């Protein structure tokens, strides 16, 4: 009797162990391959970390996250992750609770780039098949870097008042001159020629400069879409002015420096200080619809009819919100509140002649189509000199300079070990 019970218990355990082994084998087959690529001060960076970061870069530049295309972004992805880990490591030395302290602010900054909507953020995350932390890390790192710089260079930031007064006097003298608002992208030169050429190609096709800058630029201006503020003709980089060429809105200049590639765009030009038309603030409703297995034109006309029906008795775009209340998630609405100058070049050109509540011709990207409706438009006004704003711009400029020095020093003092960077 006792022997039978022992045998029965033995076979039960054998079955359980067998099922466990089958589970492990199945999961090993289905699991995504992963291994440590690099150690940054003993903090590991894995292959999946690099792949997920590469998806963000590839999507921001080319909207293409195929494996073949991802391979081209691994080098820049790894460099970005190394920099993020260095900054986060220093932040934890400064305050062991720093990640908790910056978490809410970082998430707020992240949402502001996604129309204050978890829905659109989650939509991107699902489309790229990455975790929310992959997107959030960049925003947390930016805030941590700011805290570290403010602490390390505290005295320098406290000596800005005199400089501010000098700048205000200078701006008064410049207010009737031609002025240029610039944005820039800076990437490290070693190993990034292909990335540089890809960015050039994307920008020449009209891709959004600010979005690419946010994802790939190593300059702190990246968190503002690469925007580095206003310059007079005399204060433009010498590479732009040396040929005495006419400089226009939308012009993009490419420079190869000793250690970096630098790309500068003329966002806005104010002729004799007068505000430009592309500084107009607009409100755009964007209807995002999926083609699936339909014919593009037929799907577009069906969606357009629904939009026309919602707008016909309405003198605004509020009725369009019904798309997000609809069970059918193949058609969704998002709202863009932006200057014309900060939109994709192709979109800027199409909006110029668009009337209020008029539906723009569709734009297609793969399985998706987009309808744009101009819901509101307002002229921007020149504002008087604001000492607080000037101080902020000066601090941003100083942070840009100091962070380059700081990050260079962090890299020099770090123990970075590449274990397997052959993807």
Buried (B, 14 or more C-beta within 10 A) or exposed (E): EEEEEEEEEEEEEEEEEEEEEEEEEEEEEEEEEEEEBBBBBEBBBBBBBBBBBBBBBBBBBBEEBEEEBBEBBBBBBBBBBBBBBBBBBBBBEEBEEBBEBBBEEBBEBBBEBBBEBEEBBEBBBEEBEBEBEBBBBBBBBBBBBBBBBBEBBEEEBEEBEEEBEEBEEEBEEBEEEBBBBBBBBBBBBEEBEEBBEBBBEBBEEBBBBBBBBBBBBBBBBBBBBBBBBBBBEEEBBEEBEEEEEEBEBBBBBBBEEEEBBBBBBBBBBBEEEEBBEBBBBBBBBBBBBBBEEEEEEEBBEEBBEBBEEBBEEEEEBEBBEEBEEEEEEBBBBBBBEBBBBBBBBEBBEBBEEBEEBEBBEBBEEEEBBBBBBBBBBEEBEEEEEEEEEBBEBBBBBBBBEBBBEBBEEBEEEBEEEEEEEEB
